[in-house]
Amino acid sequence: MNNINRYSRLQGVELIGPEGMARLREAHVAVLGAGNIGGHLLPHLAMPGIETTLIDRDMVSEENLATQMFAEDCLGMPKVVARHMTLAPMNSDWRVHAMQADVTRIGLGALAGVHLIFCCLDSRSARRAVNEMAMRLGVPVVDAALDGSGRTFYAKVAAYDPSRGTSCYVCPNGAGPAAHAGEADGQSCPAFSWDDQETTPATVATSALGAAVAAHQFVWGMKILLGKGQDLVGNEVSFDLELSRMTTQKLPANPRCVLDHRALPLTRLHRSADDITVGETMEKAAHLLSAAPALELLRNSLVTELRCPGCGATRHPNRVLAAMKQSDAVCSCGSTAVPSAAGLRDRFSQEDAADFLDKTWAELGLPPRDVITASAGEKEVHLLLD
């Protein structure tokens, strides 16, 4: 097919032009969430052929059919597979990397290399995880949200790019950890949880609301990709379709933000999580730092000891907390064991890791493409697993 003709009308858009079209064709974006918002956003990426990494954990259910633009024959499929199958015929040039996963449990480096993240999620905790991932990678985010209660036609779009000194998602929502510990009900989270997967209330909203917020999100994202979105980052637009009202507000960076807004320079290990052991990582880090290192898991904790409150028995699973299920903690006496005071670690030396130096990171439960920080004194290096 003649791509000159295919994209000619997009090139005729003053905001884009031929140079902008070439820039969009070289871009790589991530879409997190394939439901009401993400499903309406994706065709706008497919038509111009913008390379896309698509991540969603859910399957298509019957309740999705009236609001999320899925075909009936997609029932029971992973949403990412259904979206790709439906939209791929629109443009044979469109490159899609579909991943069925919970965005809170993917590796920090899973989105390394993307130029923009479109966040289309329905959970504050998921948004916080994406916010930290984007910040550490130095990638701007365009976040879209809608009122899923079914009571209004309210939605909002916000753009964040802390690498430019703007607000992050956490900045406007409070200054201290307590402000982010709970969800909408105000309850704080436990120090650890054996929950297999977070559940969020079902989103009750029409497809029209999802389409409207997705269109706005795409235009903001496109301007950022074209280098013309400097006036958008650090701003939020709110609109009510029912009342035809729209407001825009500035989201200033919070100097007391619980996050330090620091992007991490990544050093590739050229080894995957199931290929390199903790001991080999220690050796590599020692070579890079010229000193014996300590290793730190940035968004995970390692359970090195479980203690049963019923019988007092101890076990040493040496497993990442997020990779453990409640059934993994059930003691032979029937009680549920919990990590001991010193049994939940996110940082350890070679001596601390003696029991699992010969284990690969995958055996410990670390996800692919995660990042491990190695430090010695004031020096540190951030190691990206392939």
N, C-alpha and C positions, 0 to 999 in steps of 0.2 A: 504494500500500500504506500502511496505517496504521502510521506509525513509532512511535506511542505504544504500540501492542501489540507491535511488533517488539522494542523495547528495554525493555519493562516488567520482564522478569525480571532483566536486568542492573541496572536501577535499584533492584531489590529487594535486591541485594547490598549489605550494610552498608558495605563499603569504598567503594562507588561512589555509590549514591543518585542522585536526579534531578540534583543540581548537578554531581556528578562525571561523570555521563553526558554532560551538556551540555559539560563541559570536555574530555572525550575526543573528542567530535564536532568540537571546534574545534582539536584538536591536529593537528600535522603531524610525522610521524616518518620516518626513513630506515632502510631495511633494506639492509645491505650484505652480499651473499651470498645466493643463492637455492637452496643445496644442501640438505644433510640438516637443518641447523639452521634456516636461513632458510625453507625450504619448510614446516616444521612451525610456524614462528612466524606466517607470513602469514595463515592462517585466523583466528587470534585477533585480527588487526587488521581483517580483512575483515568479520567478523560484527558488530562494533560500529561499523564504518564510519569507522575512523581513517585520515585521509589519509596516504598512504604514497608515498615516493620509493623505488623499488626499483632497485638497481644490482648487476649481475653481468656478468662478461665471457664466461662459458662457454656452450656449446651442450649440449643434452640428448643424452647418449650412452646406448648400451645398458647400460653398466655402472651407470648411475644408476637404472635402473628398479626394482631390488630394494631400494633403501635410501632413495631420495629422493622417493618418492610422485609420480612423473611417470607419465602415461598413455602407452601405447605409441605413440599417434598424435602424441605430442609429439617423437618422435625427430628430431634434426636442427634443431630450433627453438632460438633463443636461450632460455636458461632464464627470463629476465625475461618474455618473450612468453608462454611456456608457462604460467608461474605466473599471469599476468594473465588469460589466456584461460580457465584452469580455475577460478579463484576469483572472477572478476568476477560470474558469475551468482548467487553467494551473496548479494550485496547490491548493488542497482543504485545505492545512494547512495555506494558506496565509490569514492573518488578515488585513482587510481594514476598515478604518473609513472614509467614504466619506462625504464631506460637500460642498454643493453648497453655496458659500459665496464669498464676496469681501474681500480679505485678508487685505485691509486697514480698514475694519470695524468689524473684529472679535475681541473678547476680548484679552487683552494682555496675559492672562493665557491660551488661547485656545491650545497652543502648549507646555504647561508645562508638562514635563515628557518625551518629545522626546529627542533622543540623537544626532540628526543631522537634519538640514533643507536643503533640496534641493530646491533652488529657481529657478524656470523656468518661470519667468514672463517677460512681454514685456513693462513695464512701470517703469520709474525712481522713480516716487512717490510711487508705490507699493513696489519697492525694498527698499526705505528708511524706509517704515513702517515695513517691514520684518526685516531690519537691527536693528531697535530699539527694536522690539519684541525679537529677538534672543539675543541681548546684555543684555537686562534686565533679560532674563531667563538663561543666561550663556550657550547658545547652539551654537555650531559652524555651519557655513553656507557654503555650496558649491553653488555658484551662476553661472549660465550658461546664456549666451546671444548670439544672432546671429544677423547679419545685416539683418533687415527685409525690407530693401529698394528694394531688388531684384537686386541690381547692383553688388554685390560681393558675394563670398562664404566665408566670414569672420565670425569668431566666437571666443568666449573667455570663459574661465572658471577661476573663482577665489575662493579662500578659505579664510574665515575670522573666527577668534576666539579671540575676544578682551579679553576673560578671561585668555588667555595665553600671553597677552600683544601685540598681533598683530594688524594690521590695521582692521578697520571696513569698510563697504561699503562707508561711507561718507568720511573717511580720505583722500583718494587720490584725491577727486574731489573738493577740495577747503577748505579753513579754516573758512570762515565766513558764517553767515546765508544767505547772498545774493547769495552765490554760489549754494545754494540748494533750493532757493525759486521758481525758474522757471524750466521748462522742456527744451527740446532741442531748442525751439525758443527763449530762453533767456528772456521771459516775466515773471514778478514776479506774484505770486499768490495773490489774494485778502485776506484780513484779515479773511473773512468768505465767504462761497459760499452756494447758495441754489441749486447747481447742484445736480440732483438726483443720478448721477453716472458718474464717470470719463470715458471718451471714449478715446481710444488710436488708432492710425492708424493701419490698417490691416497689419499683418506681411506677407511679400511676400518673401518666401524662399522655397527651395525644401525640401522634406522629408529627403533626404540624408544629408543635412547640419544639420537638427535637430537631426538625428540619430548619426552623428559624434560627435556633442557637448555633447549629452546625454551619449554616451559611455565614453567619457573622464570624464564627471561629475561623473558618477557612480564609476569609478575606484578610483578617488580622495576620494569620499565619503566612499567607502569601506575601503580604507587604514586608514582613520580617525576613522572609527568605530572599526577597528582592533587594534587601538593604534599605528599604524605605519605611521601616516601622519604628524608627527611633522615638516617635511621638506616642507610640502605643505601649511600649514596655513600661511597667509600673503603673498601668491604668486598668480600670475595671468599668465596663459598661453594663448597666442593668436595664432590662426592659420588660414591660408587661404587655403582651400581645392583646389581651382582652381590653385594656384601657388605653392602648396606643400611647404609652408613655415610655420615655427613654431618658436615662440619666447617666452621666459619666463622672467618675471620681478618680483622683490621684491616690495611689497607694504608696506612700513614702516608706523607704526602708526604715526599719525599726533598729535603732542602735542597741537596744536591749534584747534583740532577737536571740532565741536559744540556740540558733545555728550561726556559725561564724562566716557564712557566705563564701567560703574558700573553695575554689576549684582545685582538684588534685591532679598534678602531672603524673600520668600513668606510665609505668615501665612494663612492657610485655614480657612475660616469662616464656612465651612460645611453647608452653606446655599446658595441657588441659587438666581440669580438676581430677579426672580419673587416671591421670598419667604421672603426676608428680606427687611425691610424698611430703609430709611436713618436714622431715629431716632434710630432704633435698632443697626445699624452700629455704630452710635455715642456712644451708651452705651457700645458696645463691645470694641471699641477703647479706651474709657475712662478707662475701666477695665484694658486693656493691658498696657496703658501708665501711669495709676494712675494720670491722669490730664484731664481736658477738652480738647478735640482734635479739630483740624481743619482737614477737609477731602479734598483730592485733587484728581481730575481725571487726570490720567497721559497723556492720548492721546486724551482726549475729552474736550469739553467746554459745559457748561450748559447755555442755553438761558433762563434767568429769566425775561427779559423784552424786548418786541418789541415795537418800536415806528414808527408810520406811518409818512413818510415825507410829505404826501399829506394833511392829516387832523389833524395830531398831536395826534391821538388816541394811547393809550398804551394798551398792553396786556401782560399777564404774563404766558407764556406757560410752564415754568419749564420743559424744554425738552432738551435732548442732541442734539447739533447742527447737528451731523452726521445723526441723526435719523429723522431730519425734511426735508420736501420737500418744494419746492418753493410755492406750493399751500397752505401750512400751514401758510405762511407769507402774503397772500393776504388780504388786509384790505377791509372792507365793502364799502369803497369809491373807490376801484379799484386799489389803489396803493399797492406796495409791501413794507411791513414793514421791518425794519432792527433792530438789537440789539442796545439798547441805550449804552451810554458810560460805564455804570456800569452793563449792562444787559447781559454780556457774561463772565461767571465765570468758572474757573477751580479749584478754592479753596474757601471753605466757612466754617464758624463756625456754631455752633448750632443755634445761633441767626440769621445768614444769611439764614439758611435753614428752618426758622420757617414755611414758607408757604408750604414746601414739606417734612417735617419730617415724615409724615404718608404715603408717597408714597414709593412704592418699586422701586428698581433701574431699573427694567424692565419697570415700568410705566414711568420713566424718559427717557427711550430709551437706557439705557446702555446695551451693548451686554452681552450674557452669558460668564462666566469665565473671566470677566475683573478683573482688579486690582485697588484697591482704596488705596491711601496712607493716613494714619492718622498720624498727628504729633502734638507734644506738646513740645515747647521749642526745645531742640536739639535732642529729642527722636522721632523716627518714626517707624511705622510698616506698612508693605505692605500686604493688605488683599485681598486674592484671593476668588472670588465668585465661587461657584461650578456650 
